[in-house]
Amino acid sequence: MTATAYPRSAGLTALRLRLVRRPVSLLLHRRSAAVSCVLLAVLAALMLASACLGQTVATPSDVWHVLRGGDSPYALVVGELRVPRIVLGALVGAALGAAGALVQSVTRNPLASPDVIGVGHGAAAATVLALATGTVASPGALPAVSVVGGLAAAGLVYALAWRRGMQPSRFVLAGVGIGVALSAVVHLYLTDSELDAAEQLKLWLTGSLNGRGWAQAGPLGCVLLLCLPALLWASRALRPLGLDPDTAAALGVRVRRTQLGLTALGVVLAASATGAAGPIGFVALTSPQLAKRVARTPQLPLLCSALTGSVIVVAADLAARTLLTPLEIPVGALTALVGGPYLLWLLGRSGSGR
């Protein structure tokens, strides 16, 4: 493996790896790598704090003893209730953060996210219909149902936005319209459902990690592992897409195919996260922009966006469990309280810039 340093102002390092016979070259942004390490440390600290804190307080040594499989009075609270929930929150945040970076890079719009373009609404509508009609026998099948709903909504949005090419503004507007229509369908089923079923669906629609565990974290983790090769490809494909479409095409990039592939990958990630924990809003919107400002990269950093999403969801879930103990706030409601003002600030900043 060899490394070539670029000028300090670029902040890049070229790594050349030789895998079997064919060498592979990639660019490493030094500040992004440092920020990723810091985010990993923050995420680990938050996960440890979330495992320790709650109505029952445990020490880090108690948590470590439970993780090692030893007999402990905290085995139920920490090992069976908190740890699966924490792992699920980190996976959901990573999927939403990466999906937001992909969608915003394709649309070249910081206000775009899977929530805005109707992907979250499509996944939520499919999941709610499956739960309301009883077509899903096991909770592990919900991510697959959500992926189907999200892909169907994204395909409809893409078909409506396509007119001799895809324009980002038309894509976002079509997504908003489809999202409103699907939201109306969800509320229609809520009005016709029985009281107990309606309460469960309302709790799911707010986005909550309460009662979630390995049954949801396992399928979502498998989806992320299966998408890992595609994410490695996306990290390289995003770099030329940061230029204008004509320049990217001149460099040999198949712009339309690349945009379609990145959008499909973002849809799969966002829909899988929605199926696992419900529609947790504003995480996919805020994570890429926060990661870009911290890492100071010209394009949205994919890894930093995923880690930022994990930090946001784990921190929000910790606050949701401990702020009003014994009352528990849905994590989606807490992220909306923070993300709403951020969206207004972003809208005002965009308007003043123009």
C-alpha positions as CSV (number, residue, x, y, z in Angstrom):
1,M,0.0,0.0,0.0
2,T,1.4,3.4,-1.0
3,A,0.2,6.9,-0.1
4,T,0.6,10.2,-2.0
5,A,0.0,13.4,-0.1
6,Y,-1.7,16.3,-1.9
7,P,-1.2,20.0,-1.1
8,R,-2.2,20.8,2.5
9,S,-5.1,23.1,1.3
10,A,-6.7,20.1,-0.5
11,G,-6.7,17.9,2.6
12,L,-6.5,14.8,0.6
13,T,-4.3,11.7,0.6
14,A,-4.2,9.2,-2.2
15,L,-4.0,5.5,-1.2
16,R,-3.1,2.8,-3.6
17,L,-4.1,-0.7,-2.6
18,R,-3.2,-3.9,-4.4
19,L,-5.9,-6.5,-4.1
20,V,-4.8,-9.8,-5.6
21,R,-3.8,-8.6,-9.1
22,R,-5.6,-5.4,-9.7
23,P,-4.6,-2.2,-7.8
24,V,-7.3,0.0,-6.4
25,S,-6.8,3.7,-5.8
26,L,-8.9,5.9,-3.5
27,L,-8.7,9.4,-2.0
28,L,-8.7,9.9,1.7
29,H,-9.8,13.2,3.1
30,R,-7.7,13.7,6.2
31,R,-10.1,15.9,8.2
32,S,-13.0,13.5,7.3
33,A,-11.0,10.6,8.7
34,A,-10.2,12.5,11.9
35,V,-13.9,13.5,12.3
36,S,-15.0,9.9,11.7
37,C,-12.7,8.8,14.6
38,V,-14.1,11.5,16.9
39,L,-17.6,10.5,16.0
40,L,-16.9,6.9,16.7
41,A,-15.6,7.8,20.1
42,V,-18.6,10.0,20.8
43,L,-20.9,7.2,19.7
44,A,-19.2,4.7,21.9
45,A,-19.5,7.0,24.9
46,L,-23.2,7.7,24.2
47,M,-23.9,3.9,23.8
48,L,-22.2,3.3,27.2
49,A,-24.1,6.1,28.9
50,S,-27.4,4.8,27.4
51,A,-26.7,1.3,28.7
52,C,-25.9,2.7,32.2
53,L,-28.6,5.3,32.7
54,G,-32.3,4.9,33.2
55,Q,-34.7,4.1,36.0
56,T,-32.2,1.5,37.0
57,V,-28.7,2.8,37.0
58,A,-25.8,0.5,36.3
59,T,-22.1,1.1,36.4
60,P,-19.8,0.6,33.3
61,S,-18.3,-2.5,35.1
62,D,-21.8,-4.0,35.4
63,V,-22.5,-3.4,31.8
64,W,-19.2,-5.0,30.8
65,H,-20.0,-8.0,33.0
66,V,-23.4,-8.4,31.3
67,L,-21.8,-8.2,27.9
68,R,-19.4,-10.9,28.8
69,G,-22.3,-13.2,29.6
70,G,-21.8,-13.4,33.3
71,D,-24.6,-13.7,35.9
72,S,-25.7,-10.3,37.0
73,P,-28.9,-8.7,38.4
74,Y,-28.7,-6.2,35.5
75,A,-28.9,-9.0,32.9
76,L,-32.6,-8.3,32.1
77,V,-32.4,-4.5,32.1
78,V,-29.1,-4.1,30.3
79,G,-28.7,-7.2,28.3
80,E,-32.2,-7.8,27.0
81,L,-33.8,-4.3,27.1
82,R,-31.2,-1.6,26.6
83,V,-28.4,-3.2,24.5
84,P,-30.6,-4.4,21.6
85,R,-32.3,-1.0,21.6
86,I,-29.0,0.9,21.6
87,V,-27.7,-1.2,18.7
88,L,-30.9,-0.7,16.7
89,G,-30.7,3.1,17.3
90,A,-27.1,3.2,16.0
91,L,-28.1,1.1,12.9
92,V,-31.2,3.2,12.2
93,G,-29.2,6.5,12.5
94,A,-26.4,5.2,10.2
95,A,-28.9,4.1,7.6
96,L,-30.8,7.4,7.7
97,G,-27.6,9.5,7.7
98,A,-26.2,7.7,4.7
99,A,-29.6,7.8,2.9
100,G,-29.8,11.5,3.4
101,A,-26.3,12.1,2.0
102,L,-27.1,10.1,-1.1
103,V,-30.4,11.8,-1.8
104,Q,-29.1,15.3,-1.2
105,S,-26.1,14.6,-3.4
106,V,-28.3,13.4,-6.3
107,T,-30.7,16.3,-6.0
108,R,-28.0,18.9,-5.2
109,N,-30.4,20.3,-2.6
110,P,-29.7,20.5,1.1
111,L,-33.5,20.6,1.8
112,A,-34.0,17.2,0.2
113,S,-34.1,14.0,2.2
114,P,-36.0,10.6,2.0
115,D,-38.6,12.2,4.3
116,V,-39.2,15.1,1.9
117,I,-39.3,13.1,-1.4
118,G,-41.9,10.7,-0.1
119,V,-39.8,7.6,0.6
120,G,-40.5,7.7,4.3
121,H,-44.2,8.1,3.7
122,G,-44.2,5.2,1.2
123,A,-42.5,2.9,3.7
124,A,-44.8,4.0,6.5
125,A,-47.9,3.5,4.3
126,A,-46.8,0.0,3.3
127,T,-46.0,-0.9,6.9
128,V,-49.2,0.5,8.3
129,L,-51.3,-1.3,5.7
130,A,-49.5,-4.5,6.4
131,L,-50.0,-4.1,10.2
132,A,-53.7,-3.1,9.8
133,T,-54.6,-5.9,7.4
134,G,-52.6,-8.6,9.3
135,T,-50.6,-9.6,6.3
136,V,-47.3,-9.6,8.3
137,A,-46.9,-12.6,10.6
138,S,-43.6,-11.7,12.2
139,P,-41.9,-8.3,13.0
140,G,-38.8,-9.4,11.1
141,A,-40.7,-9.0,7.8
142,L,-41.5,-5.3,8.4
143,P,-38.3,-4.0,6.9
144,A,-39.0,-6.0,3.7
145,V,-42.5,-4.5,3.5
146,S,-41.1,-1.0,4.1
147,V,-38.5,-1.4,1.4
148,V,-41.2,-2.4,-1.1
149,G,-43.3,0.6,-0.1
150,G,-40.4,3.0,-0.2
151,L,-39.2,1.7,-3.6
152,A,-42.8,2.0,-5.0
153,A,-43.1,5.5,-3.8
154,A,-39.7,6.5,-5.1
155,G,-40.5,4.8,-8.5
156,L,-43.7,6.8,-8.7
157,V,-41.9,10.1,-7.8
158,Y,-39.2,9.3,-10.4
159,A,-41.8,8.6,-13.1
160,L,-43.6,11.9,-12.4
161,A,-40.4,13.9,-12.2
162,W,-38.9,12.5,-15.4
163,R,-39.2,14.7,-18.4
164,R,-36.3,14.4,-20.8
165,G,-34.1,13.9,-17.8
166,M,-34.5,14.3,-14.0
167,Q,-34.5,17.8,-12.7
168,P,-33.9,18.0,-8.9
169,S,-36.5,20.7,-8.3
170,R,-39.2,18.7,-10.0
171,F,-38.1,15.5,-8.2
172,V,-38.4,17.2,-4.8
173,L,-41.8,18.7,-5.6
174,A,-43.2,15.4,-6.9
175,G,-42.0,13.7,-3.7
176,V,-43.7,16.3,-1.5
177,G,-47.0,15.7,-3.4
178,I,-46.7,11.9,-3.2
179,G,-45.8,12.2,0.5
180,V,-49.0,14.2,1.3
181,A,-51.2,11.7,-0.6
182,L,-49.6,8.7,1.2
183,S,-50.0,10.5,4.5
184,A,-53.7,10.9,3.8
185,V,-54.0,7.2,3.1
186,V,-52.3,6.4,6.4
187,H,-54.6,8.7,8.4
188,L,-57.6,7.2,6.6
189,Y,-56.7,3.7,7.8
190,L,-56.2,5.1,11.3
191,T,-59.7,6.4,11.4
192,D,-61.1,3.0,10.4
193,S,-59.0,0.9,12.7
194,E,-60.0,-0.3,16.2
195,L,-58.9,1.8,19.1
196,D,-56.1,-0.6,20.3
197,A,-54.7,-1.0,16.8
198,A,-54.9,2.7,16.1
199,E,-52.9,3.5,19.3
200,Q,-50.2,1.0,18.3
201,L,-50.0,2.4,14.8
202,K,-49.8,6.0,16.1
203,L,-47.0,5.0,18.4
204,W,-45.2,3.4,15.4
205,L,-45.8,6.5,13.2
206,T,-44.1,8.8,15.7
207,G,-40.9,6.7,15.5
208,S,-40.0,4.9,18.7
209,L,-37.3,2.4,19.8
210,N,-39.4,1.4,22.8
211,G,-40.1,-2.4,22.7
212,R,-37.7,-2.9,19.8
213,G,-34.9,-5.4,20.0
214,W,-32.9,-7.9,18.0
215,A,-35.9,-8.9,15.9
216,Q,-35.6,-5.5,14.3
217,A,-31.9,-4.9,14.6
218,G,-30.9,-8.2,13.0
219,P,-32.7,-7.7,9.6
220,L,-31.5,-4.0,9.5
221,G,-28.0,-5.1,10.1
222,C,-28.2,-7.6,7.3
223,V,-29.5,-5.0,5.0
224,L,-26.5,-2.7,5.9
225,L,-24.0,-5.5,5.3
226,L,-25.5,-6.4,2.0
227,C,-25.4,-2.7,1.0
228,L,-21.8,-2.3,2.0
229,P,-20.3,-2.9,-1.4
230,A,-22.8,-0.5,-2.9
231,L,-21.9,2.1,-0.3
232,L,-18.2,1.7,-1.2
233,W,-19.1,2.3,-4.8
234,A,-21.3,5.3,-3.8
235,S,-18.4,6.9,-1.9
236,R,-16.5,7.1,-5.1
237,A,-19.4,7.9,-7.4
238,L,-20.4,10.9,-5.3
239,R,-17.2,12.8,-6.0
240,P,-17.7,13.5,-9.7
241,L,-21.4,14.2,-9.1
242,G,-20.4,17.2,-7.0
243,L,-19.6,18.9,-10.3
244,D,-22.2,20.0,-12.8
245,P,-23.8,17.3,-15.0
246,D,-22.0,18.3,-18.2
247,T,-18.5,18.2,-16.5
248,A,-19.3,14.9,-14.9
249,A,-20.4,13.5,-18.3
250,A,-17.2,14.8,-19.9
251,L,-15.2,12.9,-17.3
252,G,-16.9,9.7,-18.5
253,V,-19.5,9.4,-15.8
254,R,-22.9,8.0,-16.8
255,V,-24.8,10.6,-14.9
256,R,-28.4,9.3,-15.2
257,R,-27.4,5.7,-14.3
258,T,-25.3,6.9,-11.4
259,Q,-28.1,9.1,-10.1
260,L,-30.6,6.3,-10.4
261,G,-28.3,3.8,-8.6
262,L,-27.5,6.3,-5.8
263,T,-31.2,7.1,-5.3
264,A,-32.2,3.5,-5.2
265,L,-29.5,2.8,-2.6
266,G,-30.7,5.7,-0.5
267,V,-34.3,4.5,-0.8
268,V,-33.4,1.0,0.4
269,L,-31.5,2.3,3.4
270,A,-34.2,4.8,4.5
271,A,-37.1,2.4,4.0
272,S,-35.3,-0.4,5.9
273,A,-34.7,2.0,8.8
274,T,-38.3,3.1,8.7
275,G,-39.5,-0.5,8.9
276,A,-37.3,-1.2,11.9
277,A,-38.1,1.8,14.1
278,G,-40.9,3.8,12.4
279,P,-40.5,7.1,10.5
280,I,-37.9,9.0,12.6
281,G,-37.9,12.4,11.0
282,F,-35.2,15.0,10.3
283,V,-32.3,12.7,10.9
284,A,-31.7,12.1,7.2
285,L,-32.1,15.9,6.6
286,T,-29.7,17.2,9.3
287,S,-27.0,14.6,9.5
288,P,-25.4,15.2,6.0
289,Q,-25.3,19.0,6.5
290,L,-23.8,18.8,10.0
291,A,-21.2,16.2,8.8
292,K,-20.3,18.4,5.8
293,R,-19.8,21.5,8.0
294,V,-17.7,19.6,10.6
295,A,-15.6,17.8,8.0
296,R,-15.3,20.8,5.7
297,T,-15.5,18.7,2.5
298,P,-16.8,20.0,-0.8
299,Q,-19.1,17.0,-1.1
300,L,-21.3,15.4,1.5
301,P,-19.1,12.8,3.4
302,L,-20.9,9.5,3.4
303,L,-19.2,7.9,6.4
304,C,-19.4,11.0,8.5
305,S,-23.1,11.4,7.6
306,A,-23.8,7.8,8.7
307,L,-21.9,8.3,12.0
308,T,-23.6,11.6,12.7
309,G,-27.0,10.0,12.2
310,S,-26.0,7.3,14.7
311,V,-24.9,9.8,17.2
312,I,-28.1,11.8,16.8
313,V,-30.5,8.8,17.2
314,V,-28.6,7.3,20.2
315,A,-28.4,10.7,21.9
316,A,-32.1,11.4,21.2
317,D,-33.1,8.0,22.5
318,L,-31.1,8.5,25.7
319,A,-32.8,11.9,26.2
320,A,-36.2,10.4,25.4
321,R,-35.7,7.7,28.1
322,T,-34.3,9.9,30.9
323,L,-35.7,13.5,30.6
324,L,-39.2,12.7,31.9
325,T,-38.7,9.5,33.8
326,P,-40.8,7.3,34.1
327,L,-42.5,8.8,31.1
328,E,-40.8,8.0,27.8
329,I,-40.9,10.3,24.8
330,P,-40.9,8.7,21.3
331,V,-37.5,9.4,19.8
332,G,-39.1,10.6,16.6
333,A,-40.9,13.4,18.5
334,L,-37.6,14.5,20.0
335,T,-35.8,14.6,16.7
336,A,-38.7,16.6,15.2
337,L,-38.4,19.2,18.0
338,V,-34.8,19.7,17.1
339,G,-35.1,19.2,13.3
340,G,-38.0,21.6,12.8
341,P,-36.2,24.7,13.9
342,Y,-33.1,23.6,11.9
343,L,-35.2,23.2,8.8
344,L,-36.6,26.8,9.3
345,W,-33.1,28.1,9.8
346,L,-31.9,26.3,6.6
347,L,-34.8,27.8,4.7
348,G,-34.0,31.3,5.9
349,R,-30.4,30.8,5.2
350,S,-31.1,29.7,1.6
351,G,-33.4,32.6,1.0
352,S,-31.0,35.2,2.3
353,G,-28.2,33.7,0.2
354,R,-30.2,34.1,-2.9
